């Protein structure tokens, strides 16, 4: 049996879970999330815990058991405290600002890049070069942060672009002929 899947999920104060058929709804102070459980898995909401159980020992059902238990645990964390991914913009003249539900980025292109912020996600800009992508859905927060990073990934030669705060960019040396010609 899955060691991860059989662990019960503790519901903190102000967070509640309700099961109706194959659908599970988690409600908390930051919002509400719903997940559809696949065939072969079931969830039972008790007083302050949720337990995910499987109906068979089929290979697919076994593989989904721990996955869906962790997805539900992430939903509980999201509606209680939320998730955040931090990005950093580096480069001369590179900056960002929020205009309503649009993120406007100056990334060295001919025109500013406009990125529409999806529903359920908030983007905070600090000093024009640090972005904080926040939301209650961990998958959506990571996806939006990756889409923003993909607009101008960090350059390995000059380290310009958008990178995660905890990301390390491995620098490459430039052309060897450029230094030999200068001397």
C-alpha positions in Angstrom: 0.0 0.0 0.0 1.2 3.5 -0.8 2.9 5.1 2.2 2.0 8.5 1.0 -1.5 7.7 0.0 -2.6 6.2 3.3 -1.5 9.2 5.5 -4.6 11.2 6.6 -4.7 14.9 5.6 -5.2 17.1 8.7 -7.6 20.0 8.2 -6.6 23.1 10.2 -9.0 25.5 11.8 -11.2 27.5 9.4 -10.7 24.8 6.7 -13.4 22.4 5.8 -13.8 19.5 3.3 -16.9 18.1 1.7 -17.2 15.0 -0.5 -20.0 14.4 -3.0 -19.5 11.4 -5.2 -16.1 11.6 -6.9 -15.9 15.4 -6.3 -14.0 16.9 -3.3 -14.4 20.5 -2.3 -12.0 22.2 0.1 -13.0 25.6 1.6 -10.9 28.0 3.6 -10.2 31.6 4.4 -8.4 32.3 1.1 -11.0 30.6 -1.2 -12.4 27.4 -2.4 -10.9 24.6 -4.6 -12.5 21.5 -6.1 -10.9 18.3 -7.4 -12.5 15.4 -9.3 -11.2 12.0 -8.1 -10.5 9.3 -10.8 -12.3 6.0 -10.8 -10.9 3.6 -8.2 -10.2 6.3 -5.6 -12.5 7.6 -3.0 -12.2 10.2 -0.3 -13.9 10.3 3.1 -14.1 13.6 5.1 -14.2 13.1 8.8 -14.2 15.6 11.6 -10.8 17.3 10.9 -9.2 14.8 8.5 -9.6 13.6 5.0 -8.6 10.0 4.1 -8.0 8.9 0.5 -8.7 5.2 -0.2 -8.4 3.0 -3.2 -10.8 0.3 -4.4 -8.4 -2.0 -6.1 -4.7 -2.9 -6.4 -4.6 -2.1 -10.1 -1.3 -0.5 -11.2 -2.9 2.8 -12.4 -5.0 3.1 -9.2 -2.0 2.5 -7.0 0.0 5.1 -8.9 -2.7 7.7 -8.5 -3.3 7.1 -4.8 -0.3 9.0 -3.5 -0.6 11.7 -6.2 -4.2 12.6 -5.4 -3.5 12.5 -1.7 -0.7 15.1 -2.2 -2.9 17.2 -4.6 -5.6 17.4 -1.9 -2.9 18.3 0.8 -1.7 21.1 -1.5 -5.3 22.3 -1.8 -5.6 22.4 2.0 -2.4 24.4 2.2 -3.5 26.7 -0.6 -6.9 27.7 0.9 -5.2 28.2 4.3 -2.0 30.1 3.5 -1.7 30.3 -0.4 1.4 29.7 -2.6 4.0 32.2 -3.9 6.7 32.0 -6.6 9.3 34.9 -6.7 10.9 36.0 -9.9 13.7 38.5 -10.5 14.4 40.6 -13.5 18.0 41.5 -14.3 19.3 43.6 -17.2 19.8 47.3 -18.0 16.4 48.9 -18.5 14.5 45.7 -17.8 11.5 46.4 -15.5 7.9 45.4 -14.8 4.7 47.1 -13.6 1.1 46.0 -13.1 -1.7 47.9 -15.0 -5.0 46.5 -13.7 -5.0 42.8 -14.6 -2.1 43.2 -17.1 1.6 42.8 -16.3 3.6 45.2 -18.5 7.3 44.1 -18.9 10.1 46.1 -20.6 12.5 43.3 -21.6 14.7 44.9 -24.3 12.3 44.3 -27.2 11.0 47.0 -29.5 7.7 47.2 -27.5 6.7 46.4 -24.0 5.4 42.8 -23.5 1.9 42.7 -22.1 0.9 39.6 -20.1 -2.7 39.1 -19.0 -2.9 37.9 -15.4 -5.3 34.9 -15.1 -8.2 34.8 -12.6 -7.2 33.5 -9.2 -3.6 34.8 -9.5 -2.1 38.0 -8.2 1.2 39.5 -9.2 3.0 42.0 -7.0 5.9 44.1 -8.3 8.6 45.4 -5.9 11.0 48.0 -7.1 10.2 47.1 -10.7 12.6 44.1 -10.8 11.1 41.6 -8.3 7.8 39.8 -9.0 5.7 37.8 -6.6 3.2 35.4 -8.2 0.6 34.5 -5.6 -2.5 32.3 -5.5 -4.3 29.4 -3.8 -3.7 26.8 -6.6 -0.1 25.5 -6.6 -0.2 24.3 -10.1 -1.6 27.5 -11.5 0.9 29.7 -9.6 3.8 27.6 -11.0 2.4 27.7 -14.5 2.0 31.4 -14.5 5.5 31.9 -13.1 6.9 29.7 -15.8 5.0 31.6 -18.5 6.4 34.9 -17.3 9.9 33.5 -17.1 9.5 32.1 -20.6 9.0 35.6 -22.0 12.8 36.3 -21.5 14.7 33.3 -20.0 18.0 34.2 -18.4 20.9 34.5 -20.8 23.9 32.3 -19.9 26.4 34.9 -21.2 25.3 38.1 -19.4 22.7 36.7 -17.0 20.0 39.1 -18.4 16.4 38.1 -18.3 13.8 36.8 -15.9 14.8 34.0 -13.4 13.4 32.5 -10.3 14.9 34.0 -7.1 16.4 30.7 -6.0 17.6 29.8 -9.6 21.3 29.7 -10.3 22.3 30.7 -13.8 25.5 29.0 -15.0 27.5 31.5 -16.8 29.4 30.7 -20.0 32.6 32.3 -21.2 32.4 34.5 -24.4 34.3 34.0 -27.5 38.0 33.3 -27.0 38.8 35.3 -30.1 37.4 38.5 -28.7 39.9 38.7 -25.9 42.9 37.7 -28.1 42.0 40.4 -30.7 41.9 43.1 -28.0 45.4 42.5 -26.8 
